[in-house]
Amino acid sequence: MKTFEYDILSFPMTRKTSLADMQASLNVKGTEGWEVVSISSSEFANVGHTVFLKRETTPARATA
């Protein structure tokens, strides 16, 4: 049976380069096997985005 682990990242949208920073961070996570499952955004007070990720666990990660 497949098993998964999950991670949550927050990206405040307070600077002009925030979306580029978000893209770079997600690309790094992608090379580590993470996949974006969902993104929650808030326009209120420039809160930004919360990103939910998952990746399949391997025996090495499951026992670490």
C-alpha positions in Angstrom: 0.0 0.0 0.0 1.3 3.5 -0.8 1.8 5.9 2.0 2.4 9.6 1.9 3.8 12.4 4.0 2.7 16.0 3.9 4.2 19.5 4.3 2.7 23.0 4.5 4.4 26.1 3.3 3.3 29.8 3.8 4.3 32.5 1.3 3.5 36.1 2.4 2.8 38.3 -0.6 4.5 41.5 0.7 7.2 42.1 -1.9 7.3 42.5 -5.7 9.4 39.3 -6.0 7.1 37.2 -3.8 5.7 35.1 -6.7 9.2 34.5 -8.1 10.3 33.4 -4.6 7.3 31.1 -4.3 8.0 29.5 -7.7 11.7 29.0 -6.8 10.8 27.3 -3.4 8.2 25.1 -5.0 10.7 24.0 -7.8 13.2 23.0 -5.0 10.5 21.0 -3.2 9.6 19.4 -6.6 13.1 18.1 -7.0 12.7 16.5 -3.5 9.6 14.6 -4.7 7.0 16.9 -3.3 3.8 17.6 -5.3 1.4 20.6 -4.7 -2.0 19.3 -3.6 -3.8 22.6 -2.9 -3.2 26.3 -2.5 -5.2 28.6 -0.3 -4.9 32.3 -1.0 -6.0 35.3 1.0 -6.1 38.9 -0.4 -6.9 40.2 3.1 -4.0 42.4 4.3 -1.5 40.7 1.9 -1.5 37.5 3.9 -0.4 35.5 0.9 -0.6 31.8 0.0 -0.6 28.6 2.0 0.6 25.6 -0.1 -0.2 22.0 0.8 2.2 19.4 -0.5 2.5 15.6 -0.4 5.0 13.0 -1.5 5.0 9.2 -1.4 7.1 7.8 1.4 9.9 5.4 0.7 11.1 2.8 3.2 14.2 4.9 3.9 12.1 8.0 4.7 9.4 6.0 6.6 12.0 4.7 9.1 14.1 7.9 9.4 
